[in-house]
Amino acid sequence: MVQFYQRVDLRSRSGMTQFLKNHFRYCTMHSWNQLQSYACNLKIYRLGLGREIENKLYDLIETQEFFDAQNELLQEFGEKYQYRWQARMNGRSNGYLVLYQGALTPSGYKSYCTECGQRNYRSVSESGNVCGVCRRPARIDYIKPPMQVTLYPGRGTDDDEDFDDLSMDELRDRVRLVQEFDRLADRLVEQAVYLAKTCTVQEEEYFVPQIRKVLVSAGTC
C-alpha cells in the first residue's frame, strides 16, 4: 500500500526545501489557470492494493456512506486549522486530494426559527418573529451569529516558491502542514481499505415520492 507521509529533517533547510519542491502537486481549479497546490494521487489503481480490495473499492465509491465517512476525515483536517487550510478532492474523477486555502467567514444570518430551523438575514427587531416558512411566531436572534466555511479554489499554494525568503520556523511550519496533509491521505486510504474488508455493498430498491398535477372533473369534487 502506498505511504504518502514522509519523514523530514526539520533541522535541515535544504532537506525541508527539497521535500516541498519535490512534493506532488495538482490544480486547484482547472489546468488552464495554472494554479496548483500540494496534492496526493488517490486513484484506486495507484494505491498499491490487491485486486480484490481494488474491486471492492470501485463498488464502495458508488455508495453515499463511503463518502460520508471520508468527509468526516476531511472535516477534522479543516477544523484543526480553523479552515485556513482545507483538503478537498479534485480531478475529473475526484481522484486527487488537494490542499486548499480557506477561511471561516460570517454567514450573514441574524435570526432563525426554533420550530423549522429556517434562517433569516434579518433580525427579529427588523422583521418580527413570525417565520416566513412555517408561519409560526418562533423566530429568535442568534446570540452569536454563525460562521460559514469558505474555500478559495482560485488560490495556489507555493507556486514557483523557492523558499529562500522563509525563516527556519516558517519553513518548518509549512513542512509540518504538508506532512499533516499527507497523513490525512494515508488515513483516507486506511479507512477505505478497512471498509472494503469489513463491509459489503448491496443493491437497495427505493421509491421517490413525486407530486404531479392531474385534471379532475368538477362534478367529482
N, C-alpha and C positions, 0 to 999 in steps of 0.2 A: 504494500500500500504506500502511495506517495506520502512523504512527510514534507510539509511546507515550512514549518518552523526551523530556523537555523540559529545556532549559537554564534554570537558575535563578540569579539573582544572589545569591550566598551572603553578600554584604555588606549586603543589604537585609532587615531584619526583616519589613517589610510584604510584600516580594516572596516571601519564603520562606513566610510565613504564608498568603498568598493561594494559593500553589501547593498547600499541604497542604489548605487548606479547600476548594478547588475540585476536588481530585482525585476521580475516580470511586471510589465505594465500593460494597461488596456485603456481604451477610450472611455471617457466619462459620459459622452453623448453619442456622437457619430464620428466615423473616421475622417469625414471631411473637415471637422472643426479643429482637428489636430490637438485636442486637449486630452491628456492622459493622466492616470494616477496609478498607484501601486495596485496590483491585482494578482489573483490566483486562478489558474485554469482548473475549473471543477467539472469539466466534461467527463461523463462517466467512463468513457473508454480511455481516458488519460490518467485514471487514478490508480492503475496497477492492481486492480481487483480481479478475482477469479471470474470465469464466465458465468457461473451460477449466480453470484452476487450481482454481477452486471445486469443479467436478465431480470432479476427481481427488482433492481433499482429502476429499470425502464418502466416496470409496472407501477412502482411506488410513486413515481413523479406524475402519474395521472390522477392521484388522489389529493384532495384538499388537506387531509390530515397530515400528509407528509410536509407540505409547505407551511402548515401551521406550526409544526414542531421546529422547522428550520427558522421560521420568522422569530420564534422566541429567542433563539441564539443571536440573531441579528439585532433584536431589540435590546438584549443585555449589553451588547457591544456599544450601541449608541448611548445607552443610559450611563455607561461607565465614563464616557467622555462628554456628558451633558449635551450630546448630539452635535457637538462641534465637529466630531468625526463620526461617520456612519458607514456601514457596509451594505451594499446592495448588489443584486445580480444584474448583469448586463450581457448584451450579445443577442444575436438573432434567436438563439435557443436558450437564453439565460444561462449560459454555461460558464460565465466568468464572474467571480466575486471581485468587486471593485471598491476601493476605499474612496469615499466621498467626503467633501466638506459640507457642513450644515450648521444649523443653529436652532435654538428654541426662541420663537418669536411670539408676541402677543396675538391671540386669536381674534381679538376684537369683540368677542361675546361679552355682554354685560349682565345678562339675566338668563334664567332657564325655568322651565315648567317642572314642578315637582311631581306632576301626575304622569305626563307623557315623555318628559325629558327634552322637549323641543327647546333649542337655544335661540337667543334673540340678541341682535346687535344694539338694542336699546334697553335702557334701564326701566324699572318699574315706574319711577318718578316721571319718566318721559312718555310712557305709553300705557300705563295701567298694569294691573296684574292678571288680566284675562288672556289666556293663551290663544294665539291665533290658529292653532291646530285643533286642540281638544275642546276649546271654548270654556275651559274651567278657570276660575279665579285662583290659579295656583302658581303664578309666576313670581319668582323672587330674584333679587340681585345676587350675583356672586360676591362672596366676601373677598375672595382673591380671584380675579379674572383668570381663566385657563390659558395656558400657553399651547402652541402648536409646533410640531416638528417641521422644520423647513429644510429642504435639500437643495444644494447648489450644483446641479449637474453641469452647469456651464463653466465650472472652475476645474482646472487641472491642479495637480499637486507635484511640486518639484520638477516641473517641465524645464528641461535644459539647465537644471541647477547643478553647479559644480561644488557646492557646499563649503567653499573656502571662506565665505563670509560668516559662517555659523561658528559660534563658540563651541567648546567641547561639550558643555552642558546642553546646548541647543541640539547639537548633533546626537547626543545620547538620547534625548527626548524623542527625536524623530525615529531613531533606530528602535527604541522600545515600542513606539506606536506601531511601526510596521511589523515588528515581531509579534505584538499582540494581535494584529490583523491576521498574520499567518497562523497563529494559534487558533483563531476563530475558524479559519479554513480547515484546519485539522479536526476541530470539534465537529464541524458540519459533516465532514466525511465520516468520522467515527460514529456520529449519530445515525447517518444514513445506513451505514453497514449494520449497526445494531438493529435498526428497524427491518432491514432486509432479512436478517437472521431470525427475528422473533415475531414477525408479522406476515400475514398473507393478504393478498388483495382479492376481494370478491366483488362480483358484479351485483348491484342492487337496483331493482326497478322501482322508480318513484314517479309520482304524477304531480304536475304543477297545476294548481287551480288557475283558471283564466276567466276573465269577465268578458262577455260579448253582449251586444245589443241584438234583440230579436223583435220581430213585428208581432204584436198581439192584437187581435180583433177587439174593438171597443165593446162588443156585446158580451165578451167573456170576462170583462173587468168587474 
